């Protein structure tokens, strides 16, 4: 740009130059051009002061560009506080001023920590002592020390005059107008604590706090005629939105000897300091920028809205204070001849154009334009202008999904837009990072919808597994050390490497851990810390390891010293026991060491030992963490030594401090990496981008709430000063910066609808202000002035999205602004709302033979069998029995699992020894950890044994009729090729017994066991569906020609199935097999429990009553029973209600019930 040419100057002239612009890119050009035109001497370095790493990166990239200096080298970038301390040392002498001040926040924490217990006897500090009551683990003491260190650190920067008075014994404050006021009685302890703190610091360092050094620095530099070599010749302050008075005084003083250039982002070309509250505190005697011609002087606050821009007035307080403070040091006459222009205010709207809505809003702020007084004065916006848009979602996940679609649309419609031109900011990136990874990271690189992205400010523990493992280990004394805790550690590569465990070994280890009965607790001693009585070893790691080692030594053998061997450990894989034992041994050692308090020196040794013994880093990222770990410990030890802290610290204090430091230092700072940038809204993160997106602009979440401490005197009424930091004011100015930094599109997203009831939810108050401002100042082109049309523009800019990404509105194209690039969801519209799958698949042969197991699974649940076998879909909620909890009570499936083990033990014993065998098996189960401990185990064993003993009694009764046990018989039944895709049903029939008497009994008997009640009070079979496996095998045996009676043995009795004629059995079997092949082409509209209930009711009731019975069985009664549908996700997908089941396939339900289940019901009810 021509007006940015810089007049060449041959030397580095000291002085303070302040350059204002509403475009950061223009300021950047001036800075790069100035450096290029006025290079420093060889080996001298350029000094930059910025407010964020993102701004530093943006500057470096510009300097390295061909349009800049062509290279970015010889630069030092400082944050304001660090530069000021460096300046103090340069002027006052590096020898007399240490690198780190004892008044630094990190040093003050540990000095306060040591001092606080010493104040307990002094009445003046009673408010502090009350807070420290009941502080068993020193955490209250540490937290209070941190708060006090933060507070006095802020006082040193923003209220140095208070501290100076307190040091002199004057317990008073000064207002923003310089008026002294008495320090309130309830806060007098703050002045006393400051004096106590200073007296505690060694004499030679008492006067080197920033409050003291600042005045010494100002006096010393005022007497200097030449720049010391340690003070850099030039410093550039770039793009900072706020600086304390103390820093500005330092820069102004340095400018006597050095060249200081401040590049200020100013949103308005006019003087605007008097449009915001507390304007009288600035005491601006002269300002470089003129007031707007139409602005009255003085300005009546009541008429403010008629002359000022509402957005600038509402959000600009922080920038107003900063620019107002700068006016006190600005002398443009001394430097403006060195520049072609010092006020680089360029219009947002190009000459001869109307500009977009975004540009018009930005221009109104630049020109300090108030809202129009009349409707006809509103500016016009075209219908296709979406340069500012509001996207309403139902959740954070939906916000990110919508953003992805909107960005893809932007890349298609905005010419020249690249991923690096987009920034997405949110108040809390930690809350959004998982959703961003899930949505943007879910697409393959070769997918046309893939958008490269990077997440800055992501907490280290979320992206670095080693940090999560380190945190878990430091919580070991408070941890139950459950199975999941150890498996989480073994998922971390650096932890596995230390113990020689490979990732491929984890499934086997997990299998052994589960089989050995381990739940939680390293050993009985650790468990006592959780209130358990001593000696409870069962289900601990020590218990499981003993079982594994004994099992490896003796295999499947008898118990030894009360230890039941776990015999699965063997072969070459047994070598894994060594690393597992080493891990547990290390955990036990750490548990003992970390449980004891220690001095800072001891804690440094312990943490370094922990890191060395538990981790072997191989990745560069992990090695960097280890380097940072050493650095943090060294700095901490130095701080504790300087604070003379020699008392013992608890793990809670050390852990809070150490993890906070190590995690903060590992936060990802990847920014401007050539991708879409995701990050946290922070000062000067609002670098110019073509597209600026804000997520999470929700009410009560932005501006972020950060209430001051109750004893923060700076926050007291009447004590505010220009330049004071406020999180809420910071956020307001951040929002203004974000709005002004967008060049093509400003995108705002928030959760505007409740995910449960779709009720409206309010956005951030700032979003509401922006919407109101647009409504009041703009209208749609060619839109009438009717009051009913007043929200038309806002409606045009606002898009309310469906609850789900597969909402039909995205695909019906009735609303052009609703669209999605997720074409995978389109298929969801092709499924009828009922959920019924109408189409059939072709019959396909999966196996060469058909066995009884497949047929049983089909008859028990035809719908599930179709989804599993034909579609390879498994909806079952995998039953995860948490290994982190030892068993206390038996679950619903225990009779089928543990109970079956007791039953098998009884069946294997001689009749006289059955009861004893069951009891011994129960004792064995207790030793394996499968039954609860102590009295709970005895009760559980009794609950399992009672039904088993009843079933064994019924078993004995059946044996009296069929005493001879037979070998399994082969079932090989030829099948009709017209009705089956295979030629034979092949399987084996076991559990057969034979009679030895020539009476009328069938020759063979066969029975199975069911551990729950199956009969009603009258002795009739109540749970007919439990007989399905027995029935299928019974029919197959009879079809084979076996004279077979079958029985289902339950604790409350026996259900029997009489022999069938082979021809009849063969017809039943062929009908089932025919339906089996049909059931592989589509889900059959029938279920076992409902179908059997329907058929059973039809035998004694009318059709309507039977249908009502089926309805209740399927859907439940709405109270105690959820019905068959409530427990089966396959039915929920295929037939979501009884009407869908009843009406499917031309009401095939009745026919299928008769076909599949009526023969079984007839057989049970003894009907012909």
Steps between C-alpha positions, in 0.01 A plus 500: 500500500637836393412681818706250701832608350758575768755779481850353532687598817869427532520435873299350782347811655383465862145596576147369536296464182138385504339379177122449494301294249175312478671228292763283667639403160578866429685529830692187414607648165626814673696294756659282232575802282655690790730208588600465136569874460678538836697182568680457828871442526646155459427273798237736637157343541157637432281503810126444469243519777178312424210365701473147362696229323256516210580865439874426517463223243296724270767770517786259434325359193452851362863597557617183329277565199644647181287811553653541846867460582541170319625337820391481862816470708670690778170558678410482866134494593397593853185518699462844666588393855820320401618794289447744788708285735774477237496880469533537877805275502654678202474844660556417867764236438477128442724435799271673749171373358454120481355326198197402709354726765400363841179698439414302186173317522661152487733595786232667709287185505752304704596789725134553586463124547774509762373817667132414533534251792718755684215752496252276677560658842457861383155653529555728198500197272184343639323498155783290359510268797128427476548387141785266601297307756464123443780494243622142538690470171628862470296562186315796651832646603640457149189642332502805726870550431428492126218754533715732708790471258269586210357796687829657605644435156216707355547767764865536397396571142179698541521644854868557574410820684289304749791267577733797537265652758459168681877457517517837675235398751221701337195274494317682225389470139486747214207528263523533125497878550795483740294568810622315814244294692539301820558126458182328625541329836412155362781533245774645717660159512607549137729791587637311801557190290692705242726640769542153649590367158763769438657445840518127432704553184877535551603862547698525177192400299227685689497799264505315166131444460349650188330771703833614647714441193269694273559829674875434523501415131319821403739713706809321369411509131407867522863573598657293220634665185598187307333169437667215688607210281259267681205711390395416141505794256145443382185340632172462318171451684258341259126458512457491878149595607580599858808587708527603867608855582823361643601342167415817308712704740787257444473524121478879515811514720691260274413715198746765625783266404341251259261504211159383615224442245147418610272357233147546628189334364241777533143415396397865447660789311340759730552585865268261683622495860200694625229258385559249782452516878783618730627728226592766756764269651718525188567872546589542133628853453578470133420228249652444163172395340228760460150446616249436228366825359141407588593409858390767752745616765442426778309178428192444717492132611124501451550584133784254447299266278423783260864570419712190577522157347318259738736206440810707568339645812392156628813299421788748474582592859829312511624648172374845604707487820813390317477758224408766756810419704713519186384855440682597819834401345436580136686793343439455127682820411828337598479206258233542236752644252675161500189331362290571197197439720449414867123450487431220253122487511373334182133453418361148513277573201674545166423828321203482266345194672238451767694225675362198681308516827820403684694782336223750570498407870880530514488834318240634743734419790794662320303818434327504842162496327194481730188309414255676269217685666240412236405176324550653158862574589586134543760354264385235254632144489446256214337163571810306403727694738601254773829665590371491859310187594357342813484119520280342770562141605381263772839394636874554468529195279242642263675838503816338367315283247320810368828692489656232280218527248510879507877510445473262206242735353733797559784328318266451204356852491775736625760543229857427604407382850752254646497313833768735637258792447253364759513528877252341740501621860308391806496609865614152609690295245532212748122449486495504119823313417344148517215607272741665254715186488193281455352706214796644309731209577250239384563550129783339305757725338387398151135586576393811309343629823823477699601833654851521651478640851703558812392559858703752699483533879397136538586383853811285501349210693237455226756470223799347682426157655814514712359797691177316577705205625716728714188658649352157575819386675511813715147416614605146595461538880140614443432243227324169546743363240223327313550288190406790272763720670784262422375426148484875434865526600596208277336679206772767525799402281765655725363308801486170310853549370641529851362158597555326168133455414386520138166630385419156357539353851218705650204275399669196653588690818143624527371147455725372779412789731130431453540127538709534816216693667679834546278802566677769699754566770871428492485298820301478825705779659407748227134408533498598867547861385148481355340394824507123446603267783853355481575170334257517205728374225238357264478673159817709558798505265699303756224239508492471119877482460521217751238308303684557171840398637361188669310408185819530295684281752246219551244541220149379572546363849356518847516817703812568704500706821159639406616608153305366204736464200411683181604249238467713186855631540740279310722454197708779353238759596571431868795739472249786522450425869845646571425849365156498665655410835761774450224755435314403816820505704577850371146616580529368856831681544357825364192470719717484812736781395236743376284453809765664721550878526841629401716806456528668157837328449348161580204560269731591212687175549177302524347648183822452303519140627136445403565629149814289460353177638162520327570648157739439214422773245578428138295767321644850475183641655547286811867593528403868491262434788785345698722800431221731611452286811862555605471872428184535711654311791821705488307829495274383782791392716663837439177682593460295819862560594462874444182495710690306773230233491631207700179348636355175370237515226218258433453329166179698440691831497792375292268329254279806448801722439703261289219382272381856451846609386581201282159491333492872430845487346390223264190675366502483122581838349474402134359806335512632145615158381346535154175332606166601646600633842295401805586676824387682810377857492791688653653848472631581151410155371268693264758531222344593162342201326263481208257289703467535876279247679394509865360188666334470839364855516252395767342695780702480826794347310613815324608749622674254729429540869808547714385658827778678690615385840299637791812673627613642164505872579539595132148368441347708779259774401665834432852361465497426125776650288536516122706205382375260768440153366155345512423162347155612393629823346777300332238272347292791377800650327596157362159477340547845347846402371361179352228695319751749361753233396258319266549597136238289318276330756422521871341175617336466843376170640332418827276240661172676430262211560463262793598148401214351706195710422618731218420807706696818415825569683650845523830589333777705656389850590752628245344295223165642602643853486639439151166363378314796648751740346458347153120504535505867594739613227434281197212346311455265208504658160149562357346411835204700632497690824216303654566406863443137409805524277734649761675168568522396136870582468596321821291203391691503172834497684391231747485128424343257747631152432329165565576302812673221305748514210270269304195726536277475194508879452860470380400283204153621403637834367197693621733732696799603287707600802477151649745269331758239586794340327456184707341300219521185712189617687289515184435128516325549834211665315446189296393304808133529582412682820367176644846353482367192316736359242277406207751374246626142500850380425584202285542165668867432561683192622728585792607153611512168322311334784224599736539425870266507795668805659417721200142379493457560874636856478263571211186369674586681825533836322440508121554878472831497684619202295433691177694808613792295632538245222389688193591861575786440748333754729523454875283739698542318827624722777812310589460393856802650670540372851728754660818339626559807713248375756528177691172301505267582788178344377410259223373645176209365295722276289686341790271192509586431137874546544619432853193292573576277204851437637347381828254283307774339292698427815196327650424304182858375488488360855351182632139540616602478863767767454302751291432746781859487619626553143279808459627649827862436404446667164350801678812520718715483186305782341562709811874431473496609135341830596183435304281507810482790747727518803433388855133483603385627164665197341327255734163656420571491124611137516178413677291686240672310220502162669133479596357488145785273393420249772132503399593436137731215607210348693284507186796360307515205739128436450546488120804274538283250682304456175788539252804376694730419209704786356555475124763631267400798282302403191557649161219696338520486122168576337469535121313816404265568211701707245177680405472636852865536606827629356697218664444131466525394863469604861811369677575514871530290815249433776655473847370455856315182398388240754350154433245296692579146614138395554264358238206713613317759297761772554672643189830333445703818528471797731679828473492804724645846529511739794358848550601671828185709548137422562297396195167386654202688636322424824291228333805322363443610143793623291513878522814574299451295186765699310765350732433163336600613146856350507365176650215496246724536193725217618196291592343540156832421331547184705148380428540579128815286508283211624603508866228405745569801717339675795649837595484696823593847624613478861448812711516563874121502527430192289527328165345582163472206262474442124354173384648301209386599150432279204801529265282619209336768712833607646646514149218727380546735798874506438469571127254784570747657741787463253291650220429804717867505595603571139223756461623669819838553337343716230311737728412543867195284565214683671491273801669462839529200728346629823226702334423229245478228765281722721267558205472133404461389860220751559319392182465151641261617772402860410354689206715670237466851645605386846796316348603815313481702821717240672755526217496880520576495871777244453659706223469854637465436872245641739658844528585448866706203617556335165668652195391209289700304245548818296661689789789257528567426134666768280443285190126513547521874570668547164280268294160522674494802734149424633248218505295646215808492277557136594134401455452672164834416339506288185126491455436403861735205487541499879208263562611255234861497622390445859304195396786373282791548737357467848165320501650148485710584808202636691293196404775268618532678834123517553467139386265596217470276197 
